[in-house]
Amino acid sequence: MEFNFIINKLVQLDQQGLGVYVPRASRNKISSQQEQQLGQVLNTMGERSAIAQGLKQVITNYDKVQGTDQRVYIVAEGRTCQGFLKVGQKNLFYRDMMGNIKEIKPLCVLDFYVHESCQRQGYGKLLFEYMLQGEQTSPEKLAYDRPSPKLIAFLKKHYNLVKYIAQNNNFVVFDQYFKSDGQQINKQNQNTRAYSQPYNDYSSQIPTSYPQQQLQSNSKSYPYKQENNIDLMQHSSSRNNKEFLNAGRAILSKEEIYKKDNLSQQNIENTLNNINNSQYSTKSLQQQQYSKDYQLDKYDNNWGADKNVKKPPFPGQDRQLDKIQQKIQQTERELDVVNQQIIKQRHNLSQDPLTQNHRAQNVYNTNQFGTSPWAQTGFNYYQTSSSNYGNHYTYYKK
Ligand SMILES: CC(=O)SCCNC(=O)CCNC(=O)[C@H](O)C(C)(C)COP(=O)(O)OP(=O)(O)OC[C@H]1O[C@@H](n2cnc3c(N)ncnc32)[C@H](O)[C@@H]1OP(=O)(O)O
């Protein structure tokens, strides 16, 4: 999501474009212009997140985080913000399998969003891992506020978190949360505490970057896909290599691949061709996406300034709505026809008892049986219901 200012000036980002905004710690430390720009980033990203999750209400915006202990982790590059993740502590009542209720106070993932043009390229994992390090925790020790299906898939894929007991409050706490710390401690995090104090005590400094060593040791675990055992990520110079990120793939020199993986020359050619093709098609898809996003962003920006002006629907959305409207109308018309047919049939049936004999098998309540006025036709009946069209009867063979 592009803005018309540099995001690094608002929140300090490390060389991977990762940073954290701690409202408490930054109070009175940024200029009013910076505050306004930060507001724009949080409001826009928060709004997009709510739309992406199909929520009626925005969970994250600048005003909502003020005065809280929440932390907003962001990933950005230049003027573009790719995503954010908001965490904060909550008191929750947790009901276990036996129905016992206990009170817990976990750190919660409250909002998490990666821009549509960047999803499934590893940004989510990058941000999540950065947050884990900053918070000195591990995924199973977090609670997740109303996680979307995408987040559920994300947690399953990257952290094998699956089992939980559904709660009334819609927070998800995985079963592993209650396992002893000894078993669950994330070894990787054990000695890599990025900040020595919890954020609550964090009034004087805003965390800026992680130790270099730590970044390197984690870089291999980024979820960029590996193909044919070629560790593509290892050779990407940095996350700032936009080509690499955009296509989700890196092209290695043939020699490097050959040396590293001992593949035959032919295999290498094939692999490179595949990667090239996939880059090509991904790029063209992304270009389409970008131009759509650009129009939408431009449109949003134009209308974003004055909240009192009601934003007319985006032309594209308009057309889409028209189509949906037409479809609904057509379905309603079809439904009308079917309803008319049903009414007509019911009417006919109520007039003509003989057409009912196939239903005779269903009769089971003998108390309600009557003797047919058409006794001579060989049917008895009982009344089942009545309507505008008269009484309905079920007939059965004598
Ligand atoms: C508590 C809460 O905040 S709930 C709200 C969670 N946010 C949303 O649902 C908003 C829309 N979605 C997103 O913003 C993103 O998809 C996120 C934040 C959930 C994940 O970020 P990404 O950058 O896409 O994640 P990343 O690339 O690291 O990992 C990809 C994995 O996430 C999951 N995932 C991401 N997008 C999808 C999707 N459209 N459908 C199913 N799974 C998905 C999959 O497990 C995927 O792995 P796969 O591609 O091999 O199937």
The ligand as an SDF file (V2000), in Angstrom:
LIG
                    3D

 51 53  0  0  0  0  0  0  0  0999 V2000
   -6.2580  -12.3000   14.8450 C   0  0  0  0  0  0  0  0  0  0  0  0
   -6.3010  -11.7520   13.4340 C   0  0  0  0  0  0  0  0  0  0  0  0
   -5.6550  -10.8010   13.1580 O   0  0  0  0  0  0  0  0  0  0  0  0
   -7.2320  -12.5570   12.2160 S   0  0  0  0  0  0  0  0  0  0  0  0
   -6.9180  -11.7020   10.7320 C   0  0  0  0  0  0  0  0  0  0  0  0
   -5.8660  -12.2860    9.8910 C   0  0  0  0  0  0  0  0  0  0  0  0
   -5.7720  -11.4690    8.7120 N   0  0  0  0  0  0  0  0  0  0  0  0
   -6.4740  -11.6650    7.5650 C   0  0  0  0  0  0  0  0  0  0  0  0
   -7.1950  -12.6490    7.4090 O   0  0  0  0  0  0  0  0  0  0  0  0
   -6.3330  -10.5930    6.5210 C   0  0  0  0  0  0  0  0  0  0  0  0
   -6.0600  -11.1770    5.1350 C   0  0  0  0  0  0  0  0  0  0  0  0
   -4.9030  -12.0650    5.1400 N   0  0  0  0  0  0  0  0  0  0  0  0
   -3.6400  -11.6150    5.2990 C   0  0  0  0  0  0  0  0  0  0  0  0
   -3.4320  -10.4460    5.5080 O   0  0  0  0  0  0  0  0  0  0  0  0
   -2.5160  -12.6140    5.1720 C   0  0  0  0  0  0  0  0  0  0  0  0
   -2.9070  -13.6790    4.3710 O   0  0  0  0  0  0  0  0  0  0  0  0
   -1.9980  -13.1770    6.5170 C   0  0  0  0  0  0  0  0  0  0  0  0
   -1.5890  -12.0350    7.4200 C   0  0  0  0  0  0  0  0  0  0  0  0
   -3.0650  -14.0250    7.2240 C   0  0  0  0  0  0  0  0  0  0  0  0
   -0.7750  -14.0690    6.2220 C   0  0  0  0  0  0  0  0  0  0  0  0
    0.2080  -13.2850    5.5670 O   0  0  0  0  0  0  0  0  0  0  0  0
    0.9850  -13.8370    4.2880 P   0  0  0  0  0  0  0  0  0  0  0  0
    2.0410  -12.8710    3.9370 O   0  0  0  0  0  0  0  0  0  0  0  0
    0.0060  -14.1950    3.2380 O   0  0  0  0  0  0  0  0  0  0  0  0
    1.6280  -15.1690    4.9050 O   0  0  0  0  0  0  0  0  0  0  0  0
    2.9160  -15.9720    4.4430 P   0  0  0  0  0  0  0  0  0  0  0  0
    3.2300  -15.6990    3.0210 O   0  0  0  0  0  0  0  0  0  0  0  0
    3.9990  -15.7530    5.4220 O   0  0  0  0  0  0  0  0  0  0  0  0
    2.3930  -17.4560    4.6300 O   0  0  0  0  0  0  0  0  0  0  0  0
    1.5540  -17.9910    3.6600 C   0  0  0  0  0  0  0  0  0  0  0  0
    0.6280  -18.9890    4.3130 C   0  0  0  0  0  0  0  0  0  0  0  0
   -0.4360  -18.3100    4.9980 O   0  0  0  0  0  0  0  0  0  0  0  0
   -1.6790  -18.9810    4.7100 C   0  0  0  0  0  0  0  0  0  0  0  0
   -2.4450  -18.1750    3.7510 N   0  0  0  0  0  0  0  0  0  0  0  0
   -2.1420  -16.9460    3.2820 C   0  0  0  0  0  0  0  0  0  0  0  0
   -3.0910  -16.5380    2.4090 N   0  0  0  0  0  0  0  0  0  0  0  0
   -3.9790  -17.5280    2.3240 C   0  0  0  0  0  0  0  0  0  0  0  0
   -5.1800  -17.7260    1.5850 C   0  0  0  0  0  0  0  0  0  0  0  0
   -5.6330  -16.8130    0.7260 N   0  0  0  0  0  0  0  0  0  0  0  0
   -5.8580  -18.8680    1.7500 N   0  0  0  0  0  0  0  0  0  0  0  0
   -5.4300  -19.8340    2.5880 C   0  0  0  0  0  0  0  0  0  0  0  0
   -4.2830  -19.7140    3.3060 N   0  0  0  0  0  0  0  0  0  0  0  0
   -3.5930  -18.5810    3.1820 C   0  0  0  0  0  0  0  0  0  0  0  0
   -1.2800  -20.2660    4.0120 C   0  0  0  0  0  0  0  0  0  0  0  0
   -0.9650  -21.2280    4.9990 O   0  0  0  0  0  0  0  0  0  0  0  0
   -0.0360  -19.8270    3.2780 C   0  0  0  0  0  0  0  0  0  0  0  0
    0.7870  -20.9180    2.8940 O   0  0  0  0  0  0  0  0  0  0  0  0
    0.6160  -21.4900    1.3720 P   0  0  0  0  0  0  0  0  0  0  0  0
    0.7320  -20.3170    0.4620 O   0  0  0  0  0  0  0  0  0  0  0  0
    1.7120  -22.4720    1.2560 O   0  0  0  0  0  0  0  0  0  0  0  0
   -0.7490  -22.1090    1.3430 O   0  0  0  0  0  0  0  0  0  0  0  0
  1  2  1  0
  2  3  2  0
  2  4  1  0
  4  5  1  0
  5  6  1  0
  6  7  1  0
  7  8  1  0
  8  9  2  0
  8 10  1  0
 10 11  1  0
 11 12  1  0
 12 13  1  0
 13 14  2  0
 13 15  1  0
 15 16  1  0
 15 17  1  0
 17 18  1  0
 17 19  1  0
 17 20  1  0
 20 21  1  0
 21 22  1  0
 22 23  2  0
 22 24  1  0
 22 25  1  0
 25 26  1  0
 26 27  2  0
 26 28  1  0
 26 29  1  0
 29 30  1  0
 30 31  1  0
 31 32  1  0
 31 46  1  0
 32 33  1  0
 33 34  1  0
 33 44  1  0
 34 35  1  0
 34 43  1  0
 35 36  2  0
 36 37  1  0
 37 38  1  0
 37 43  2  0
 38 39  1  0
 38 40  2  0
 40 41  1  0
 41 42  2  0
 42 43  1  0
 44 45  1  0
 44 46  1  0
 46 47  1  0
 47 48  1  0
 48 49  2  0
 48 50  1  0
 48 51  1  0
M  END
$$$$
